Amino acid sequence: MKDYIILLVRQVDIYPVTIALHPTIAMHPADNVAIVVTAGGLKAGDQVQKGLSTDALVLLNAIPQGHKVALVDIAAGQTVLRYNVKVGIAKVDIPAGSWVHERLLDMPAARDFQNLPMATAPQPALAPLTGYTFEGFRNPDGSVGTRNILAVTTTVQCVAGVVSLAVQKIKEELLPMYPNVDDVVGIEHTYGCGVAIDAPDAVIPIRTLRNISLNPNFGNEVFVISLGCEKLPPQRLLPPGSFTLVDDRAVTDGPDSICLQDDQHVGFMSMLQHIVAGAKPHLERLNARRRETVPASELVVGVQCGGSDAFSGVTANPIVGFAADLLVRAGATIMFSENTEVRDAVEQLTHRASTPEVAQSIVRELDWYDRYLERGQADRSANTTPGNKAGGLSNIVEKAMGSIVKSGSLPIQHVLSPGEKLKPSQKGLVFAATPASDFICGTLQLAAGMNVHVFTTGRGTPYGLQACPVVKVATRTDLAKRWHDLMDLNAGRVADGDISIEEGGWELFQLLLDVASGCKTWAEHWKLHNALVLFNPAPIT
């Protein structure tokens, strides 16, 4: 039976050999390429370890760190295997010891959706992990926040400048009086008007914005600023019955909102003063809350890649995958996403689905996204960035094989469409279908209910989210050392032979509990965060 990389990578701990050869890493005995480990790369004539064997191989070319070396002669038209998966087809003869890069390879065609293995993987019962807790904020709707933040929702981009200045004023004048409130966040975006608001796909940005406003880290406080003439008024964005308040106040006319076009606003300062005054009761209720001990099952962790390299699928993502299995065993919810970065692993996903219905939902989402890309005359190959290629990833197939590993090895229990919110019953491993864009993926995972984020990177990125703590995991020790005050965990120690994937997974598991309890990540320390970006496949008018 075919080896599935999800299982394979987690079972193999990778240590450089101790003989006087430069180490390389192969992911499977059948692989005919391996990646160079040495920081700074190697030069022609250097001797390297020949993959998983201890034989020596002389390099014919200089090869950068993370890039592939041919372990055997590969003839033109022959398959190039990494992870025991076809990641390319040689355009020319590639002698053993050569640098194997994207210009020498044709990309394999995408697997179609016919005759996939649907929920065929064994599903053994695993012992639950009990006794693990964190200090979180319980919300009236039953969710738990890891932060205690006041969110100021906007219905349209037109009010963003006013809200930005109002939030700054609230932070300067009010926030010091409410020490139990972590932050004030303006939920700004580019939607709300100039759009086909009733188009079929318009439901995606609307429910995304609605569900972000209801993220657990906002404590069920809903405060909305509108302009007054937009297509997405507060009552449509957050209709009565769509949210739970922090007390017994009835919701009859929609959310607590302020309209800038109301006659009462005479001049700009009156708008600012109204927003600042309107924030006070929300801050008072949030400030009355305290952290309390809650089980690890209340974690909702989103996992994502950004600035990936060839080490992503070797170090960081396997560590995240191991931690994901631990979290699922502890009763928590784990979301993985990025449609184009799992599309070439569709067979692995449907194989691991808990039921045929879940498998079919995976196919439905990936098929919808294929057709979305086709409308824009693009395909999955547009995903791979210059940085990915500089880091050793030849194409999206190779990138996907490393990306999928961060989902772990357990059955996929649920599937979410873009912008949907998790139901309380949807625990375990979840495929939240999103574009692979870092900012859009993070935005959609916030809408789904994420309260902690894990972000792996090989090339490096200062990515952060203001609404949710982001734990950044470096794939290489070189990156972790250079960006020592941006990376929260160094997974490069796996390639260095200093820790195993299992050890790294447990370390990340404990780090997530600490961060959920209030320990700041580096992004929080520096107040680094990216803008929220709504996914809007509907027309712009």
ABEGO torsion letter per residue (X at the ends): XBBBAAAAAAABBBBBBABBBBBBBBABAABABBBBABBGEBBBGBBBBBEABABBBBBABBBBBGBBBBABBBBBGBBBBBGGBBABBBABBBBBGBBBBAAABBBBBBBBABGBBBGABBBBBBBBBBGBBBBBBBBAAGBBBABBBBBBBBABAAAAAAAAAAAAAAAAAAAAABAABABBBBBBBABGBGBBAABAAAAAAAAAAAAAAABAAAGGBBBBBBAGABABBAAAABBBGABBBABABBBAAEBBBBBAABAABBEAAAAAAAAAAAAAAAAAAAAABBBBBBBAAABBBBBBBBGBBAAAAAAAAAAAAAAAAAAAAAGBBBBBBGAAAAAAAAAAAAAABABAAAAAAAAAAAAAAAAAAAAAGBBAAAABBAAAAAAGBABAAAAAAAAAAAAEABBBABBBBBGBBBBAABBEBBBBBBBABAAAAAAAAAAAGBABBBBBBAAEBABBBAABBBBBBBABAAAAAABAAABABBAAAAAAGABBAAAAAAAAAAAAAAAAAGBBBAAAAAGBBBBBBBBBABBBX
